[in-house]
Amino acid sequence: MALITRLSKLFQADMHAVLDKIEDPELLLKQAIREMEESIATDEQQTLLWENEKQQLINKHDQLAETLTDLEDKLSLCFKSNKDDLARSLIKRKLETHQTRLLLAEKTVALQEKITRLTKQLTEHQAQLASMKQKAEAFLDENRVNSTNWENSPVGVRDEDVEVAFLYEKHKWSES
């Protein structure tokens, strides 16, 4: 059992080493930045949707206030005309409208809290993204400076240089 565990760990370590060689830190960093930008864009879009929804709730709340005013006028007319049955139905509508207004007010407050939380989170993520971009730029600049890869650099040697070096080496060896 211990042998299998050791072989498993050895295999796992080899796989991690291979993955480390395959992974390009520059590409991973750029991908992480893209993902953060997408997340921020999604949050910004969600904030706009919620702001729009909140505005619709406010408009509906205001319409209900006008409806309540209209119902008050109608109730006044019903009481002046001694139409109690009609007044009861208007009172029922008035109570329903009032309850709907209260519900809309609660929804508006809850939505505003969600917008505030998301806006705060969005601000933090934007600051993190800016910091990450700054660090990534410094990292990438450092890698560009340090990545002068001598093994793969295109160094050309002319045939004339080879002939001169050959003659020089031949002369050096003939003197010894």
Residue pairs with C-beta under 8 A, 6 or more apart in sequence:
25 139
25 143
26 140
26 143
29 136
29 139
29 140
30 136
32 132
33 129
33 132
33 133
33 136
36 125
36 128
36 129
36 132
37 129
39 125
40 122
40 125
40 126
40 129
43 118
43 121
43 122
43 125
44 122
46 118
47 115
47 118
47 119
47 122
50 111
50 114
50 115
50 118
51 115
53 111
54 108
54 111
54 112
54 115
57 104
57 107
57 108
57 111
58 108
60 104
61 101
61 104
61 105
61 108
64 97
64 100
64 101
64 104
65 101
67 97
68 94
68 97
68 98
68 101
71 90
71 93
71 94
71 97
72 94
74 90
75 87
75 90
75 91
75 94
78 84
78 86
78 87
78 90
79 87
